Amino acid sequence: MNPEGSVLPLPVAARRGILRGLLLSARPKQWLKNGALLAALVFSRRGERLGSVTREAAAVLIFCALVSAVYLFNDILDRDRDRLHPEKRFRPIASGELSIAAAAVAAALLAAAGLGGAALLARPFAGASAAYLVLQLAYSLWVKHWVLLDVFAIAAGFVLRVVAGALAIAVPISNWLYLCTLLLALFLALAKRRAELSTLEGEAEAHRKNLALYSLPLLDQLIAIVSACTILAYSLYTLAPETVQKFGTDGLKFTVPCVLFGLFRYLFLVHRRGAGGSPEKVLLGDGPLFADVILFVTLVVWVLY
């Protein structure tokens, strides 16, 4: 404080520390998950319309703000438990690098900006955005402690992203798109729980009580069921008469090997490399899996456009 009692501005180094802490807590890598909003744009064949692309890009940015707000809020709640985790203890709030007050203000501003932008974009999209935010807050407060419901809540977040993407450009939501998204999201959520349980081992219950109710054999069974259902659902979608009629081709069947390889590679990384805790890290950090995703997207665009 200065002699008159007013608060002096933070030193440059301190301001940089706050900005760095906010950026890390906002989890920019997690924004990759918002690519799910683009599914409706691609599969509705609106990718050639500039207006639709612009609206979808705005929708993705809005969800990036909402996602970061949720992560900041979650890190505030979990700061004590995160200090017990071998990796999460380095998070800015848990380590003390970022103050709770600064994180809370940033979370509130990001949530307000996201909801305000959603209201300007489209009312139905704003409803889906608000539902997503409520779901994530409920997950952070309560649902993540409930066995099995926690993974369904994670999957519901992905489904809401896809729904929001469709509402942003006012296109019908395909039942196939809903089903495939739900199954794939459940697969990723279960793999995440397996990675957490495997990493924490005997300290799992101290980090989160419901982890003690899971077991590796149980999660492996559930993952096997969901991965098989995912492959079956997507394969049936590519060959369904309504799909062939809608796109005028059965060419999507050529993307099925990409889905098979992607799921098999992910399972290999989960079981042999201990990956799965952060899907975005798995995708960006594994060359064969990343190349497979690029090939899948390329084939889809080639077939549909």
C-alpha positions in Angstrom: 0.0 0.0 0.0 1.1 3.6 -0.6 1.3 6.2 2.2 -2.3 7.2 1.6 -3.5 3.7 2.1 -4.5 2.8 -1.4 -3.5 -0.5 -3.0 -0.6 -0.2 -5.4 -0.8 -2.0 -8.8 0.6 -5.5 -8.9 4.2 -5.8 -10.1 4.6 -7.0 -13.7 5.9 -10.4 -12.5 2.9 -10.9 -10.2 0.5 -10.0 -13.0 2.2 -12.4 -15.3 1.9 -15.1 -12.6 -1.8 -14.5 -12.4 -2.3 -14.5 -16.2 -0.2 -17.7 -16.5 -2.3 -19.3 -13.7 -5.5 -18.3 -15.3 -4.4 -19.6 -18.7 -3.4 -23.0 -17.3 -6.5 -23.3 -15.2 -8.7 -22.5 -18.3 -7.3 -25.6 -19.9 -6.9 -24.5 -23.6 -6.2 -28.1 -24.6 -9.7 -29.1 -23.4 -11.2 -26.8 -26.0 -10.4 -29.5 -28.5 -13.5 -31.3 -27.1 -15.7 -28.5 -28.5 -14.9 -29.9 -31.9 -18.0 -32.0 -31.2 -20.1 -28.9 -32.1 -18.9 -29.2 -35.7 -20.4 -32.6 -36.2 -23.8 -31.2 -37.2 -22.1 -28.7 -39.6 -20.3 -31.5 -41.3 -23.0 -34.2 -41.5 -25.7 -31.7 -42.5 -23.6 -30.6 -45.5 -23.6 -27.0 -44.3 -19.8 -26.8 -44.5 -19.9 -24.9 -47.8 -22.2 -22.2 -46.4 -20.2 -19.2 -45.0 -23.1 -18.2 -42.7 -23.3 -21.6 -41.1 -19.5 -21.9 -40.7 -19.4 -18.4 -39.1 -22.2 -19.3 -36.6 -20.6 -22.6 -35.8 -17.3 -20.9 -35.2 -19.0 -18.5 -32.8 -20.7 -21.4 -31.0 -17.3 -23.1 -30.5 -15.8 -19.9 -29.0 -18.8 -19.6 -26.7 -18.4 -23.1 -25.4 -14.6 -22.5 -24.9 -15.6 -19.7 -22.5 -18.1 -21.9 -20.7 -15.7 -24.9 -20.5 -13.0 -22.7 -19.0 -15.4 -21.2 -16.5 -16.3 -24.7 -15.3 -12.7 -25.8 -15.0 -11.9 -22.8 -12.9 -14.9 -23.5 -10.6 -14.0 -27.2 -10.4 -10.4 -26.4 -9.5 -11.6 -24.1 -6.7 -13.8 -26.9 -5.2 -11.2 -29.7 -5.6 -8.1 -27.8 -4.5 -7.6 -29.9 -1.4 -8.1 -33.2 -3.1 -6.0 -32.1 -6.1 -3.1 -31.6 -3.7 -3.2 -35.4 -3.0 -3.0 -36.3 -6.7 0.4 -36.9 -8.3 -0.3 -34.7 -11.3 -3.2 -32.5 -10.3 -1.2 -31.1 -7.3 0.7 -28.9 -9.8 -2.5 -27.1 -11.0 -2.3 -23.3 -10.3 -5.0 -23.2 -7.6 -4.0 -26.4 -5.8 -0.3 -25.3 -5.8 -1.2 -21.7 -4.6 0.1 -20.1 -7.8 -3.4 -18.7 -8.5 -5.6 -17.2 -5.7 -9.2 -18.4 -5.2 -10.5 -14.9 -5.6 -8.9 -14.3 -9.0 -10.1 -17.7 -10.2 -13.7 -17.1 -9.0 -13.8 -13.7 -10.7 -12.5 -15.1 -13.9 -14.9 -18.0 -13.8 -17.9 -15.7 -13.3 -16.8 -13.4 -16.2 -16.2 -16.3 -18.6 -19.6 -17.8 -17.7 -21.4 -14.5 -18.2 -19.6 -13.8 -21.5 -20.5 -17.3 -22.7 -24.1 -17.1 -21.8 -24.4 -13.6 -23.2 -22.8 -14.6 -26.5 -25.1 -17.7 -26.7 -28.2 -15.5 -26.2 -27.1 -13.2 -29.0 -26.4 -16.1 -31.4 -29.7 -18.0 -31.1 -32.3 -18.6 -28.3 -32.4 -22.5 -28.7 -28.6 -22.5 -28.7 -28.6 -20.4 -25.5 -30.9 -23.0 -23.9 -28.5 -25.8 -24.7 -25.5 -23.7 -23.5 -27.3 -23.0 -20.2 -28.2 -26.7 -19.8 -24.5 -27.6 -20.4 -23.3 -25.1 -17.8 -25.9 -26.4 -15.2 -24.9 -30.0 -15.9 -21.2 -29.2 -15.5 -21.8 -27.3 -12.2 -24.0 -30.2 -10.9 -21.2 -32.6 -11.9 -18.6 -30.5 -10.0 -20.7 -30.2 -6.9 -22.4 -33.6 -6.7 -22.6 -36.0 -9.6 -18.9 -36.7 -9.9 -19.1 -38.5 -6.6 -21.9 -40.9 -7.7 -20.7 -44.1 -9.2 -21.7 -44.7 -12.9 -23.8 -41.5 -13.0 -20.5 -39.6 -13.2 -19.6 -41.2 -16.5 -23.1 -40.7 -17.9 -22.8 -37.0 -16.9 -19.5 -36.7 -18.8 -21.1 -38.3 -21.8 -24.1 -36.0 -21.5 -21.8 -33.1 -21.8 -20.6 -34.3 -25.2 -24.1 -34.9 -26.3 -25.1 -31.4 -25.4 -22.2 -30.1 -27.4 -23.5 -31.9 -30.5 -27.0 -30.7 -29.8 -25.8 -27.1 -29.3 -23.9 -27.3 -32.6 -27.1 -28.4 -34.4 -29.2 -25.7 -32.8 -26.6 -23.0 -33.6 -27.2 -23.5 -37.4 -30.8 -24.7 -37.0 -30.5 -28.2 -38.5 -32.3 -31.4 -37.3 -30.5 -33.5 -34.8 -29.9 -37.0 -36.2 -30.8 -40.0 -34.0 -27.7 -41.7 -35.3 -25.5 -38.7 -34.4 -27.0 -38.7 -30.9 -26.5 -42.4 -30.4 -22.9 -42.5 -31.7 -21.9 -39.5 -29.7 -23.3 -40.9 -26.5 -21.6 -44.3 -26.9 -18.2 -42.8 -27.9 -18.4 -40.3 -25.0 -19.2 -43.1 -22.6 -16.2 -45.0 -23.9 -13.9 -42.0 -23.2 -15.4 -41.4 -19.8 -14.9 -45.0 -18.7 -11.4 -45.0 -20.0 -10.7 -41.9 -18.0 -12.0 -43.5 -14.8 -9.8 -46.5 -15.5 -6.7 -44.4 -15.9 -7.5 -42.5 -12.7 -8.0 -45.7 -10.8 -4.8 -47.3 -12.2 -2.8 -44.2 -11.4 -4.0 -43.5 -7.9 -4.2 -47.2 -6.8 -4.6 -47.3 -3.0 -5.1 -43.5 -2.8 -8.1 -43.5 -5.1 -10.7 -43.2 -2.3 -8.8 -40.2 -0.7 -9.0 -38.4 -4.0 -12.7 -39.2 -4.8 -14.9 -41.6 -2.8 -16.7 -43.1 -5.8 -13.4 -44.3 -7.3 -13.2 -46.8 -4.5 -16.5 -48.3 -5.8 -15.0 -49.0 -9.2 -12.5 -51.8 -10.0 -10.3 -52.4 -13.0 -12.1 -55.6 -14.0 -15.5 -53.8 -13.9 -14.3 -50.9 -15.9 -12.7 -53.2 -18.5 -16.0 -55.0 -18.9 -17.9 -51.8 -19.3 -15.4 -50.4 -21.8 -15.6 -53.7 -23.8 -19.4 -53.4 -24.0 -19.5 -49.7 -24.9 -16.7 -50.0 -27.5 -18.5 -52.9 -29.2 -21.8 -50.9 -29.2 -20.0 -47.8 -30.6 -18.5 -49.8 -33.5 -21.8 -51.5 -34.2 -23.9 -48.3 -34.1 -21.5 -46.3 -36.4 -21.3 -49.2 -38.9 -25.1 -49.5 -39.0 -25.4 -45.8 -39.5 -23.1 -45.8 -42.5 -25.1 -48.6 -44.1 -28.6 -47.5 -43.1 -30.9 -46.8 -46.1 -31.8 -43.3 -44.8 -28.1 -42.5 -44.6 -27.4 -43.7 -48.2 -30.5 -41.8 -49.4 -29.6 -38.6 -47.6 -26.1 -38.4 -49.0 -26.7 -40.2 -52.2 -23.8 -42.7 -51.6 -22.8 -45.5 -49.3 -19.2 -44.2 -49.2 -19.3 -43.6 -45.4 -18.7 -47.3 -45.0 -15.1 -46.7 -46.0 -14.6 -44.7 -42.7 -15.5 -47.7 -40.5 -11.9 -49.1 -40.6 -10.8 -45.7 -39.2 -13.2 -46.0 -36.3 -12.1 -49.5 -35.6 -8.4 -48.6 -35.6 -9.0 -45.5 -33.5 -10.8 -47.4 -30.8 -8.3 -50.3 -30.9 -5.4 -47.8 -30.7 -7.0 -46.0 -27.8 -7.5 -49.2 -25.9 -3.9 -50.2 -26.6 -2.7 -46.8 -25.1 -5.0 -47.3 -22.1 -3.8 -50.8 -21.3 -0.2 -50.7 -22.4 0.8 -47.0 -21.9 -1.5 -46.1 -18.9 -3.1 -43.3 -21.0 -6.8 -42.3 -21.1 -6.8 -39.8 -18.2 -6.9 -36.9 -20.6 -8.3 -37.8 -24.0 -7.0 -34.6 -25.6 -3.4 -35.5 -24.5 -3.9 -39.0 -26.0 -5.1 -37.6 -29.3 -2.4 -34.9 -29.6 0.4 -37.0 -28.2 0.0 -40.2 -30.2 1.0 -40.0 -33.8 -0.9 -43.0 -35.2 -4.1 -42.0 -33.4 -3.8 -38.4 -34.6 -3.2 -39.5 -38.2 -6.2 -41.9 -38.0 -8.4 -39.0 -36.9 -7.1 -36.8 -39.7 -7.8 -39.6 -42.2 -11.3 -40.2 -40.8 -12.2 -36.5 -41.2 -10.6 -36.4 -44.7 -12.7 -39.4 -45.8 -15.9 -38.0 -44.4 -15.4 -34.6 -46.2 -14.5 -36.4 -49.4 -17.6 -38.6 -49.2 -20.1 -35.9 -48.2 -18.8 -33.0 -50.3 
